[in-house]
Amino acid sequence: MSGDRFWKTVVARLIAMFTMTVTGFWQSGLRLNPVDVGAMLAKNMMAAHPNLPYSLAAGNLVHFANGVIIAMI
């Protein structure tokens, strides 16, 4: 994969992940449960390693990194 194609794929996937993350929050407007994947991942990381302070930012970072990795596969 060329460098140009790689970065286009990464940027496209980040935009798609952001769009899907925002859509998860909009679900409350449709009277559905909102989906906050970053918060769920942060809670799971804190449960697995209770001595380490994971934040919502870490959960969202992992969420977006997973999306980019899946796009590369």
LOVEX-496953 format. One record per atom (N, C-alpha, C, CB): atom name; x, y, z negated. Coordinates in nm, 3 decimals, decimal comma. Glycine has a CB too. Example, Ala and Ser with C-alpha at 12.3 -4.5 7.8 and 13.67 -1.06 7.14 Angstrom:
<pt atome="N" px="1,319" py="-0,569" pz="-0,780"/>
<pt atome="CA" px="1,230" py="-0,450" pz="-0,780"/>
<pt atome="C" px="1,320" py="-0,330" pz="-0,780"/>
<pt atome="CB" px="1,131" py="-0,447" pz="-0,905"/>
<pt atome="N" px="1,285" py="-0,225" pz="-0,708"/>
<pt atome="CA" px="1,367" py="-0,106" pz="-0,714"/>
<pt atome="C" px="1,290" py="0,003" pz="-0,787"/>
<pt atome="CB" px="1,408" py="-0,060" pz="-0,572"/>
***
This chain:
<pt atome="N" px="0,085" py="-0,116" pz="0,000"/>
<pt atome="CA" px="0,000" py="0,000" pz="0,000"/>
<pt atome="C" px="0,090" py="0,123" pz="0,000"/>
<pt atome="CB" px="-0,097" py="0,000" pz="-0,122"/>
<pt atome="N" px="0,062" py="0,214" pz="0,091"/>
<pt atome="CA" px="0,143" py="0,335" pz="0,100"/>
<pt atome="C" px="0,111" py="0,429" pz="-0,017"/>
<pt atome="CB" px="0,118" py="0,407" pz="0,234"/>
<pt atome="N" px="0,204" py="0,520" pz="-0,042"/>
<pt atome="CA" px="0,187" py="0,614" pz="-0,153"/>
<pt atome="C" px="0,065" py="0,702" pz="-0,136"/>
<pt atome="CB" px="0,310" py="0,699" pz="-0,166"/>
<pt atome="N" px="0,040" py="0,747" pz="-0,013"/>
<pt atome="CA" px="-0,075" py="0,833" pz="0,014"/>
<pt atome="C" px="-0,206" py="0,759" pz="-0,012"/>
<pt atome="CB" px="-0,070" py="0,885" pz="0,159"/>
<pt atome="N" px="-0,213" py="0,636" pz="0,033"/>
<pt atome="CA" px="-0,334" py="0,556" pz="0,013"/>
<pt atome="C" px="-0,354" py="0,524" pz="-0,135"/>
<pt atome="CB" px="-0,327" py="0,425" pz="0,095"/>
<pt atome="N" px="-0,245" py="0,498" pz="-0,205"/>
<pt atome="CA" px="-0,252" py="0,470" pz="-0,347"/>
<pt atome="C" px="-0,316" py="0,586" pz="-0,422"/>
<pt atome="CB" px="-0,112" py="0,441" pz="-0,403"/>
<pt atome="N" px="-0,267" py="0,709" pz="-0,400"/>
<pt atome="CA" px="-0,318" py="0,824" pz="-0,473"/>
<pt atome="C" px="-0,461" py="0,858" pz="-0,433"/>
<pt atome="CB" px="-0,228" py="0,945" pz="-0,451"/>
<pt atome="N" px="-0,496" py="0,835" pz="-0,307"/>
<pt atome="CA" px="-0,636" py="0,856" pz="-0,266"/>
<pt atome="C" px="-0,728" py="0,759" pz="-0,339"/>
<pt atome="CB" px="-0,652" py="0,839" pz="-0,114"/>
<pt atome="N" px="-0,683" py="0,635" pz="-0,355"/>
<pt atome="CA" px="-0,761" py="0,534" pz="-0,426"/>
<pt atome="C" px="-0,776" py="0,572" pz="-0,573"/>
<pt atome="CB" px="-0,696" py="0,396" pz="-0,414"/>
<pt atome="N" px="-0,668" py="0,616" pz="-0,636"/>
<pt atome="CA" px="-0,673" py="0,655" pz="-0,777"/>
<pt atome="C" px="-0,768" py="0,773" pz="-0,797"/>
<pt atome="CB" px="-0,532" py="0,691" pz="-0,828"/>
<pt atome="N" px="-0,757" py="0,875" pz="-0,714"/>
<pt atome="CA" px="-0,843" py="0,993" pz="-0,729"/>
<pt atome="C" px="-0,989" py="0,957" pz="-0,703"/>
<pt atome="CB" px="-0,798" py="1,105" pz="-0,632"/>
<pt atome="N" px="-1,015" py="0,877" pz="-0,600"/>
<pt atome="CA" px="-1,153" py="0,836" pz="-0,571"/>
<pt atome="C" px="-1,212" py="0,758" pz="-0,687"/>
<pt atome="CB" px="-1,158" py="0,753" pz="-0,442"/>
<pt atome="N" px="-1,134" py="0,670" pz="-0,746"/>
<pt atome="CA" px="-1,185" py="0,590" pz="-0,858"/>
<pt atome="C" px="-1,207" py="0,676" pz="-0,982"/>
<pt atome="CB" px="-1,087" py="0,477" pz="-0,890"/>
<pt atome="N" px="-1,121" py="0,772" pz="-1,008"/>
<pt atome="CA" px="-1,141" py="0,861" pz="-1,122"/>
<pt atome="C" px="-1,269" py="0,943" pz="-1,106"/>
<pt atome="CB" px="-1,019" py="0,955" pz="-1,139"/>
<pt atome="N" px="-1,295" py="0,990" pz="-0,985"/>
<pt atome="CA" px="-1,419" py="1,064" pz="-0,959"/>
<pt atome="C" px="-1,540" py="0,972" pz="-0,979"/>
<pt atome="CB" px="-1,419" py="1,123" pz="-0,816"/>
<pt atome="N" px="-1,531" py="0,850" pz="-0,931"/>
<pt atome="CA" px="-1,640" py="0,754" pz="-0,948"/>
<pt atome="C" px="-1,662" py="0,720" pz="-1,095"/>
<pt atome="CB" px="-1,612" py="0,627" pz="-0,868"/>
<pt atome="N" px="-1,554" py="0,702" pz="-1,170"/>
<pt atome="CA" px="-1,567" py="0,670" pz="-1,313"/>
<pt atome="C" px="-1,629" py="0,787" pz="-1,388"/>
<pt atome="CB" px="-1,430" py="0,636" pz="-1,373"/>
<pt atome="N" px="-1,590" py="0,910" pz="-1,355"/>
<pt atome="CA" px="-1,648" py="1,026" pz="-1,420"/>
<pt atome="C" px="-1,797" py="1,035" pz="-1,390"/>
<pt atome="CB" px="-1,576" py="1,155" pz="-1,374"/>
<pt atome="N" px="-1,834" py="1,011" pz="-1,265"/>
<pt atome="CA" px="-1,975" py="1,016" pz="-1,226"/>
<pt atome="C" px="-2,056" py="0,911" pz="-1,301"/>
<pt atome="CB" px="-1,990" py="0,996" pz="-1,074"/>
<pt atome="N" px="-2,006" py="0,792" pz="-1,312"/>
<pt atome="CA" px="-2,078" py="0,686" pz="-1,382"/>
<pt atome="C" px="-2,083" py="0,713" pz="-1,532"/>
<pt atome="CB" px="-2,012" py="0,551" pz="-1,355"/>
<pt atome="N" px="-1,979" py="0,773" pz="-1,588"/>
<pt atome="CA" px="-1,979" py="0,807" pz="-1,730"/>
<pt atome="C" px="-2,086" py="0,912" pz="-1,759"/>
<pt atome="CB" px="-1,841" py="0,858" pz="-1,774"/>
<pt atome="N" px="-2,094" py="1,014" pz="-1,676"/>
<pt atome="CA" px="-2,196" py="1,118" pz="-1,694"/>
<pt atome="C" px="-2,336" py="1,059" pz="-1,676"/>
<pt atome="CB" px="-2,174" py="1,235" pz="-1,595"/>
<pt atome="N" px="-2,352" py="0,969" pz="-1,579"/>
<pt atome="CA" px="-2,481" py="0,904" pz="-1,558"/>
<pt atome="C" px="-2,523" py="0,824" pz="-1,681"/>
<pt atome="CB" px="-2,475" py="0,812" pz="-1,435"/>
<pt atome="N" px="-2,428" py="0,764" pz="-1,750"/>
<pt atome="CA" px="-2,459" py="0,691" pz="-1,873"/>
<pt atome="C" px="-2,515" py="0,782" pz="-1,980"/>
<pt atome="CB" px="-2,335" py="0,622" pz="-1,925"/>
<pt atome="N" px="-2,469" py="0,905" pz="-1,986"/>
<pt atome="CA" px="-2,522" py="1,002" pz="-2,082"/>
<pt atome="C" px="-2,659" py="1,054" pz="-2,039"/>
<pt atome="CB" px="-2,425" py="1,119" pz="-2,100"/>
<pt atome="N" px="-2,684" py="1,064" pz="-1,910"/>
<pt atome="CA" px="-2,812" py="1,114" pz="-1,860"/>
<pt atome="C" px="-2,925" py="1,016" pz="-1,883"/>
<pt atome="CB" px="-2,801" py="1,145" pz="-1,712"/>
<pt atome="N" px="-2,894" py="0,893" pz="-1,915"/>
<pt atome="CA" px="-2,999" py="0,793" pz="-1,935"/>
<pt atome="C" px="-3,092" py="0,831" pz="-2,049"/>
<pt atome="CB" px="-2,937" py="0,658" pz="-1,963"/>
<pt atome="N" px="-3,046" py="0,909" pz="-2,144"/>
<pt atome="CA" px="-3,133" py="0,949" pz="-2,253"/>
<pt atome="C" px="-3,247" py="1,037" pz="-2,201"/>
<pt atome="CB" px="-3,053" py="1,024" pz="-2,362"/>
<pt atome="N" px="-3,227" py="1,110" pz="-2,092"/>
<pt atome="CA" px="-3,333" py="1,189" pz="-2,031"/>
<pt atome="C" px="-3,441" py="1,103" pz="-1,969"/>
<pt atome="CB" px="-3,275" py="1,280" pz="-1,927"/>
<pt atome="N" px="-3,408" py="0,978" pz="-1,940"/>
<pt atome="CA" px="-3,506" py="0,884" pz="-1,885"/>
<pt atome="C" px="-3,564" py="0,794" pz="-1,993"/>
<pt atome="CB" px="-3,442" py="0,799" pz="-1,775"/>
<pt atome="N" px="-3,540" py="0,832" pz="-2,119"/>
<pt atome="CA" px="-3,584" py="0,757" pz="-2,236"/>
<pt atome="C" px="-3,522" py="0,618" pz="-2,243"/>
<pt atome="CB" px="-3,734" py="0,746" pz="-2,236"/>
<pt atome="N" px="-3,400" py="0,607" pz="-2,192"/>
<pt atome="CA" px="-3,321" py="0,485" pz="-2,204"/>
<pt atome="C" px="-3,210" py="0,512" pz="-2,304"/>
<pt atome="CB" px="-3,264" py="0,440" pz="-2,065"/>
<pt atome="N" px="-3,151" py="0,407" pz="-2,355"/>
<pt atome="CA" px="-3,038" py="0,424" pz="-2,446"/>
<pt atome="C" px="-2,918" py="0,475" pz="-2,368"/>
<pt atome="CB" px="-3,004" py="0,291" pz="-2,519"/>
<pt atome="N" px="-2,856" py="0,584" pz="-2,414"/>
<pt atome="CA" px="-2,735" py="0,631" pz="-2,345"/>
<pt atome="C" px="-2,621" py="0,532" pz="-2,362"/>
<pt atome="CB" px="-2,692" py="0,770" pz="-2,398"/>
<pt atome="N" px="-2,536" py="0,525" pz="-2,262"/>
<pt atome="CA" px="-2,423" py="0,431" pz="-2,264"/>
<pt atome="C" px="-2,294" py="0,512" pz="-2,274"/>
<pt atome="CB" px="-2,423" py="0,339" pz="-2,137"/>
<pt atome="N" px="-2,225" py="0,501" pz="-2,387"/>
<pt atome="CA" px="-2,097" py="0,568" pz="-2,407"/>
<pt atome="C" px="-1,989" py="0,461" pz="-2,417"/>
<pt atome="CB" px="-2,100" py="0,658" pz="-2,534"/>
<pt atome="N" px="-1,934" py="0,425" pz="-2,301"/>
<pt atome="CA" px="-1,836" py="0,317" pz="-2,296"/>
<pt atome="C" px="-1,709" py="0,354" pz="-2,372"/>
<pt atome="CB" px="-1,802" py="0,284" pz="-2,150"/>
<pt atome="N" px="-1,669" py="0,480" pz="-2,366"/>
<pt atome="CA" px="-1,548" py="0,523" pz="-2,438"/>
<pt atome="C" px="-1,562" py="0,504" pz="-2,587"/>
<pt atome="CB" px="-1,518" py="0,668" pz="-2,408"/>
<pt atome="N" px="-1,679" py="0,538" pz="-2,642"/>
<pt atome="CA" px="-1,702" py="0,520" pz="-2,786"/>
<pt atome="C" px="-1,706" py="0,372" pz="-2,822"/>
<pt atome="CB" px="-1,834" py="0,587" pz="-2,829"/>
<pt atome="N" px="-1,767" py="0,290" pz="-2,736"/>
<pt atome="CA" px="-1,770" py="0,146" pz="-2,763"/>
<pt atome="C" px="-1,629" py="0,087" pz="-2,765"/>
<pt atome="CB" px="-1,855" py="0,074" pz="-2,659"/>
<pt atome="N" px="-1,545" py="0,129" pz="-2,670"/>
<pt atome="CA" px="-1,407" py="0,078" pz="-2,667"/>
<pt atome="C" px="-1,328" py="0,126" pz="-2,788"/>
<pt atome="CB" px="-1,336" py="0,123" pz="-2,539"/>
<pt atome="N" px="-1,349" py="0,252" pz="-2,829"/>
<pt atome="CA" px="-1,278" py="0,304" pz="-2,947"/>
<pt atome="C" px="-1,318" py="0,227" pz="-3,072"/>
<pt atome="CB" px="-1,307" py="0,455" pz="-2,965"/>
<pt atome="N" px="-1,447" py="0,196" pz="-3,087"/>
<pt atome="CA" px="-1,492" py="0,117" pz="-3,203"/>
<pt atome="C" px="-1,430" py="-0,021" pz="-3,201"/>
<pt atome="CB" px="-1,645" py="0,106" pz="-3,205"/>
<pt atome="N" px="-1,424" py="-0,085" pz="-3,084"/>
<pt atome="CA" px="-1,364" py="-0,218" pz="-3,074"/>
<pt atome="C" px="-1,215" py="-0,215" pz="-3,106"/>
<pt atome="CB" px="-1,385" py="-0,275" pz="-2,934"/>
<pt atome="N" px="-1,146" py="-0,110" pz="-3,061"/>
<pt atome="CA" px="-1,003" py="-0,100" pz="-3,091"/>
<pt atome="C" px="-0,981" py="-0,077" pz="-3,240"/>
<pt atome="CB" px="-0,939" py="0,014" pz="-3,011"/>
<pt atome="N" px="-1,068" py="0,003" pz="-3,304"/>
<pt atome="CA" px="-1,055" py="0,026" pz="-3,448"/>
<pt atome="C" px="-1,088" py="-0,101" pz="-3,527"/>
<pt atome="CB" px="-1,145" py="0,141" pz="-3,493"/>
<pt atome="N" px="-1,181" py="-0,181" pz="-3,477"/>
<pt atome="CA" px="-1,215" py="-0,306" pz="-3,546"/>
<pt atome="C" px="-1,100" py="-0,406" pz="-3,535"/>
<pt atome="CB" px="-1,343" py="-0,366" pz="-3,487"/>
<pt atome="N" px="-1,032" py="-0,407" pz="-3,421"/>
<pt atome="CA" px="-0,921" py="-0,501" pz="-3,401"/>
<pt atome="C" px="-0,796" py="-0,458" pz="-3,477"/>
<pt atome="CB" px="-0,889" py="-0,514" pz="-3,254"/>
<pt atome="N" px="-0,776" py="-0,328" pz="-3,490"/>
<pt atome="CA" px="-0,658" py="-0,275" pz="-3,558"/>
<pt atome="C" px="-0,702" py="-0,166" pz="-3,655"/>
<pt atome="CB" px="-0,553" py="-0,219" pz="-3,455"/>
<pt atome="N" px="-0,752" py="-0,203" pz="-3,772"/>
<pt atome="CA" px="-0,808" py="-0,102" pz="-3,863"/>
<pt atome="C" px="-0,706" py="-0,003" pz="-3,920"/>
<pt atome="CB" px="-0,876" py="-0,170" pz="-3,977"/>
<pt atome="N" px="-0,578" py="-0,036" pz="-3,915"/>
<pt atome="CA" px="-0,476" py="0,053" pz="-3,970"/>
<pt atome="C" px="-0,435" py="0,165" pz="-3,873"/>
<pt atome="CB" px="-0,355" py="-0,027" pz="-4,009"/>
<pt atome="N" px="-0,475" py="0,153" pz="-3,747"/>
<pt atome="CA" px="-0,436" py="0,252" pz="-3,647"/>
<pt atome="C" px="-0,552" py="0,345" pz="-3,617"/>
<pt atome="CB" px="-0,388" py="0,183" pz="-3,518"/>
<pt atome="N" px="-0,528" py="0,475" pz="-3,610"/>
<pt atome="CA" px="-0,637" py="0,571" pz="-3,586"/>
<pt atome="C" px="-0,667" py="0,589" pz="-3,437"/>
<pt atome="CB" px="-0,603" py="0,707" pz="-3,649"/>
<pt atome="N" px="-0,762" py="0,514" pz="-3,385"/>
<pt atome="CA" px="-0,804" py="0,531" pz="-3,246"/>
<pt atome="C" px="-0,915" py="0,634" pz="-3,242"/>
<pt atome="CB" px="-0,851" py="0,396" pz="-3,183"/>
<pt atome="N" px="-0,915" py="0,718" pz="-3,141"/>
<pt atome="CA" px="-1,016" py="0,822" pz="-3,129"/>
<pt atome="C" px="-1,100" py="0,799" pz="-3,005"/>
<pt atome="CB" px="-0,950" py="0,962" pz="-3,126"/>
<pt atome="N" px="-1,198" py="0,885" pz="-2,988"/>
<pt atome="CA" px="-1,282" py="0,879" pz="-2,869"/>
<pt atome="C" px="-1,200" py="0,904" pz="-2,743"/>
<pt atome="CB" px="-1,396" py="0,981" pz="-2,880"/>
<pt atome="N" px="-1,098" py="0,987" pz="-2,755"/>
<pt atome="CA" px="-1,012" py="1,014" pz="-2,639"/>
<pt atome="C" px="-0,939" py="0,887" pz="-2,597"/>
<pt atome="CB" px="-0,910" py="1,126" pz="-2,673"/>
<pt atome="N" px="-0,894" py="0,808" pz="-2,692"/>
<pt atome="CA" px="-0,826" py="0,682" pz="-2,658"/>
<pt atome="C" px="-0,922" py="0,585" pz="-2,591"/>
<pt atome="CB" px="-0,765" py="0,618" pz="-2,785"/>
<pt atome="N" px="-1,045" py="0,579" pz="-2,639"/>
<pt atome="CA" px="-1,145" py="0,491" pz="-2,579"/>
<pt atome="C" px="-1,176" py="0,531" pz="-2,436"/>
<pt atome="CB" px="-1,272" py="0,493" pz="-2,661"/>
<pt atome="N" px="-1,189" py="0,662" pz="-2,411"/>
<pt atome="CA" px="-1,214" py="0,708" pz="-2,275"/>
<pt atome="C" px="-1,093" py="0,689" pz="-2,185"/>
<pt atome="CB" px="-1,254" py="0,855" pz="-2,276"/>
<pt atome="N" px="-0,974" py="0,704" pz="-2,239"/>
<pt atome="CA" px="-0,853" py="0,680" pz="-2,161"/>
<pt atome="C" px="-0,846" py="0,535" pz="-2,115"/>
<pt atome="CB" px="-0,728" py="0,716" pz="-2,243"/>
<pt atome="N" px="-0,877" py="0,443" pz="-2,205"/>
<pt atome="CA" px="-0,878" py="0,300" pz="-2,169"/>
<pt atome="C" px="-0,988" py="0,272" pz="-2,067"/>
<pt atome="CB" px="-0,898" py="0,213" pz="-2,295"/>
<pt atome="N" px="-1,104" py="0,335" pz="-2,084"/>
<pt atome="CA" px="-1,215" py="0,316" pz="-1,991"/>
<pt atome="C" px="-1,176" py="0,358" pz="-1,849"/>
<pt atome="CB" px="-1,338" py="0,395" pz="-2,039"/>
<pt atome="N" px="-1,114" py="0,475" pz="-1,837"/>
<pt atome="CA" px="-1,074" py="0,523" pz="-1,705"/>
<pt atome="C" px="-0,958" py="0,443" pz="-1,649"/>
<pt atome="CB" px="-1,038" py="0,670" pz="-1,710"/>
<pt atome="N" px="-0,866" py="0,400" pz="-1,734"/>
<pt atome="CA" px="-0,754" py="0,318" pz="-1,688"/>
<pt atome="C" px="-0,803" py="0,183" pz="-1,636"/>
<pt atome="CB" px="-0,652" py="0,296" pz="-1,803"/>
<pt atome="N" px="-0,901" py="0,124" pz="-1,704"/>
<pt atome="CA" px="-0,959" py="-0,002" pz="-1,655"/>
<pt atome="C" px="-1,021" py="0,017" pz="-1,518"/>
<pt atome="CB" px="-1,063" py="-0,054" pz="-1,755"/>
<pt atome="N" px="-1,090" py="0,128" pz="-1,498"/>
<pt atome="CA" px="-1,152" py="0,155" pz="-1,369"/>
<pt atome="C" px="-1,050" py="0,165" pz="-1,258"/>
<pt atome="CB" px="-1,234" py="0,281" pz="-1,375"/>
<pt atome="N" px="-0,938" py="0,233" pz="-1,284"/>
<pt atome="CA" px="-0,834" py="0,248" pz="-1,182"/>
<pt atome="C" px="-0,767" py="0,113" pz="-1,154"/>
<pt atome="CB" px="-0,728" py="0,352" pz="-1,226"/>
<pt atome="N" px="-0,742" py="0,035" pz="-1,258"/>
<pt atome="CA" px="-0,679" py="-0,097" pz="-1,240"/>
<pt atome="C" px="-0,769" py="-0,188" pz="-1,158"/>
<pt atome="CB" px="-0,649" py="-0,161" pz="-1,377"/>
<pt atome="N" px="-0,897" py="-0,186" pz="-1,187"/>
<pt atome="CA" px="-0,991" py="-0,269" pz="-1,110"/>
<pt atome="C" px="-0,994" py="-0,225" pz="-0,964"/>
<pt atome="CB" px="-1,134" py="-0,261" pz="-1,172"/>
<pt atome="N" px="-0,987" py="-0,095" pz="-0,938"/>
<pt atome="CA" px="-0,983" py="-0,046" pz="-0,800"/>
<pt atome="C" px="-0,859" py="-0,094" pz="-0,728"/>
<pt atome="CB" px="-0,990" py="0,106" pz="-0,797"/>
<pt atome="N" px="-0,746" py="-0,104" pz="-0,800"/>
<pt atome="CA" px="-0,623" py="-0,149" pz="-0,736"/>
<pt atome="C" px="-0,627" py="-0,298" pz="-0,701"/>
<pt atome="CB" px="-0,505" py="-0,121" pz="-0,828"/>
<pt atome="N" px="-0,701" py="-0,374" pz="-0,780"/>
<pt atome="CA" px="-0,710" py="-0,517" pz="-0,753"/>
<pt atome="C" px="-0,792" py="-0,539" pz="-0,628"/>
<pt atome="CB" px="-0,773" py="-0,593" pz="-0,873"/>
***
